[in-house]
Amino acid sequence: MALYPLPTAIILNRITPFTCRFFPKPLSSSLFSAAAVSAATTATLPQHLSYGPSLYKGHKSSHQNSDEENFTRVFDITALRVPAEQCFSLESKLRGHLLNWPRIRNIARVAGDDIDDELKEFIGNDISTDDETLTVLERRIYGKGEGDGERMCSVLYRDKLAKTFNSIGYVKFENLAKISRPKKKKWKREEKEGNGSVRRGYGRSDMSMVEVVEEEGSGDEDFRGLLGDDFRTRKWSGSTRLLLLDERYANKGIEEMPEAIKAVLKEHNEESTRLSFEIVRCKLTLLYNYWQMNEVLEVLLPQGMIVPSAFETVGHIAHLNLRDEHFPYKKLIAKVVLDKNKPKIQTVVNKTDVIHNDYRTMQLEVLAGNHSLVTTVVENGLYFDVDLAAVYWNSRLATERQRLLSCFTNNDVVCDVFAGVGPIAIAAAKKVKYVYANDLNPNAVEYLERNCVRNKLERKIEIFNMDGRRFIDSIFASEKARPITQVVMNLPNDAAEFLDSFRGIFRNKHADKQFTLPRIHVYGFSKAQDPEFDFHEKIRIALSEVAFEVQMHKVRLVAPGKWMLCASFVLPEIVAFAK
Ligand SMILES: C[S@@+](CC[C@H](N)C(=O)[O-])C[C@H]1O[C@@H](n2cnc3c(N)ncnc32)[C@H](O)[C@@H]1O
């Protein structure tokens, strides 16, 4: 990620270690200027950040080789080490005292907390009842000479240990030179298995990591060096887990723990001297992947700036609607959106202009990711290929399309005058008898054809590429066309103006012949105080007649005070037969 260099500098200056200082964002509009960096001042941590994880809290990591590492925060916490088999019951007992941070499991696993399978075999399953086995094992681990219970000198012990474990084929101790061990690369591969899940037994994921902080001078450094990091200088305890305690208890001793925790410790330490119930100090590291989009952006953008938190998606494309104030940071914002929404999102675009062309296509600028604007949208089990650069698509209308479809029956013949790539026409074709779909945009028609085939509905749809007015004329005049029962006119800016095309569509039909008056569903916008009345008036003017029993449906607010509406009514007979 090479996009953050300068904002990173700001983070470095604005976030201090664990002292819980909060640096307000520089008011300067230049996030990148040195002035902005030095403008950072300290203040106390605001109330809403005083609890729970925050980028404004914790220590910064000592590794800061990449921009992402600048978002690493290390938190000192305390944990209760408990036997693995009891951790779930204790978790529910102690829930109110546990860390309970979002996306962090209260039960953590760290290196060395599991007994190796081979060792399990060696000591048997029931370690707590077999005292002799345990004593022998403890001698091996803590370096006491068998028989006398005294400590051996390091050299002798090391030698003995190497021989002992070698002879029984015990290969887990990574630092024993004589024993072959898997190559580093292989370990790495194992760490991330297929779906990205983490290697068993290690408290590291791509979001967070828990490590036990070793006490200094515990006296067994020699053996740790020999046996590797998995070797723990604590009494033998079988498989254990860490129950991460609430941040209030960080760096606290047993006396300061709540009664519930003290009771657990007391109860078990009385019961057994072998099982490990102990308080340990830990480091919880939250990595870049842990933080959510808005948390990262909040740190990167100047204080007071609205953090873009929502975007529309069309297939693999995230579609932002950035404000003017965001423009200097558009690439930065897009990169974070991409990072935080991978792999679903592969491209981030911003709308550069309001839609004002005939084909209703958007002017888009690709800000991050791959530059292809051809994508596939799945809506209600149907597949739609879309080229956002050349055709219209709006995922927000999915619910409205469903509502409209619910008005159709399997006896209907639908005519979609402004069909685009076919979200209404193709979905209707699945349900109704037949569909006539039209669009003026040749690109939309190409995708409409493609989508019909893709959804195996090409036999139920006939496609046209002409102006809507001409299409209405010709489809109703055609002798071959089936009698149309439903007409959809989804071009909200202008569709009402096309309604005059229905005047006289049956003028050449004999009045005594059977005919079907189509039900029209026309979309429009209104900024009026009473949008329904206003739209009704537009329809009356376009038809030069009053349509009765008009059902008005408010689709959604497209801008403050601007409604998108759908009016549904049966074409008045007087209009259809007008001369
Ligand atoms: C708002 S889009 C709706 C498309 C589709 N119904 C949907 O929901 O995605 C309007 C469509 O009408 C088409 N269009 C614009 N003017 C037209 C005209 N005069 N005649 C026919 N189609 C037109 C545009 O190309 C565009 O695809």
The ligand as an SDF file (V2000), in Angstrom:
LIG
                    3D

 27 29  0  0  0  0  0  0  0  0999 V2000
  -33.7390    4.9280  -15.6820 C   0  0  0  0  0  0  0  0  0  0  0  0
  -33.1990    3.8120  -16.8830 S   0  0  0  0  0  0  0  0  0  0  0  0
  -34.1660    2.4060  -16.4430 C   0  0  0  0  0  0  0  0  0  0  0  0
  -33.6640    1.1350  -16.9970 C   0  0  0  0  0  0  0  0  0  0  0  0
  -34.2900   -0.1120  -16.3790 C   0  0  0  0  0  0  0  0  0  0  0  0
  -35.7030   -0.1020  -16.4390 N   0  0  0  0  0  0  0  0  0  0  0  0
  -33.8010   -0.3090  -14.9560 C   0  0  0  0  0  0  0  0  0  0  0  0
  -34.5900   -0.3110  -14.0220 O   0  0  0  0  0  0  0  0  0  0  0  0
  -32.6070   -0.4700  -14.7820 O   0  0  0  0  0  0  0  0  0  0  0  0
  -33.9600    4.4400  -18.3090 C   0  0  0  0  0  0  0  0  0  0  0  0
  -33.5650    3.7540  -19.5880 C   0  0  0  0  0  0  0  0  0  0  0  0
  -34.2940    4.3980  -20.6400 O   0  0  0  0  0  0  0  0  0  0  0  0
  -33.4800    4.4970  -21.7770 C   0  0  0  0  0  0  0  0  0  0  0  0
  -33.9750    5.6230  -22.5750 N   0  0  0  0  0  0  0  0  0  0  0  0
  -33.7310    6.9340  -22.4280 C   0  0  0  0  0  0  0  0  0  0  0  0
  -34.4010    7.6420  -23.3320 N   0  0  0  0  0  0  0  0  0  0  0  0
  -35.1160    6.7670  -24.0530 C   0  0  0  0  0  0  0  0  0  0  0  0
  -36.0130    6.8910  -25.1270 C   0  0  0  0  0  0  0  0  0  0  0  0
  -36.3220    8.0850  -25.6500 N   0  0  0  0  0  0  0  0  0  0  0  0
  -36.5520    5.8010  -25.6470 N   0  0  0  0  0  0  0  0  0  0  0  0
  -36.2610    4.5710  -25.1500 C   0  0  0  0  0  0  0  0  0  0  0  0
  -35.3980    4.3780  -24.1290 N   0  0  0  0  0  0  0  0  0  0  0  0
  -34.8400    5.4690  -23.5930 C   0  0  0  0  0  0  0  0  0  0  0  0
  -32.0840    4.6950  -21.2440 C   0  0  0  0  0  0  0  0  0  0  0  0
  -31.1400    4.2420  -22.1770 O   0  0  0  0  0  0  0  0  0  0  0  0
  -32.1180    3.8520  -19.9800 C   0  0  0  0  0  0  0  0  0  0  0  0
  -31.6180    2.5780  -20.2150 O   0  0  0  0  0  0  0  0  0  0  0  0
  1  2  1  0
  2  3  1  0
  2 10  1  0
  3  4  1  0
  4  5  1  0
  5  6  1  0
  5  7  1  0
  7  8  2  0
  7  9  1  0
 10 11  1  0
 11 12  1  0
 11 26  1  0
 12 13  1  0
 13 14  1  0
 13 24  1  0
 14 15  1  0
 14 23  1  0
 15 16  2  0
 16 17  1  0
 17 18  1  0
 17 23  2  0
 18 19  1  0
 18 20  2  0
 20 21  1  0
 21 22  2  0
 22 23  1  0
 24 25  1  0
 24 26  1  0
 26 27  1  0
M  CHG  2   2   1   9  -1
M  END
$$$$
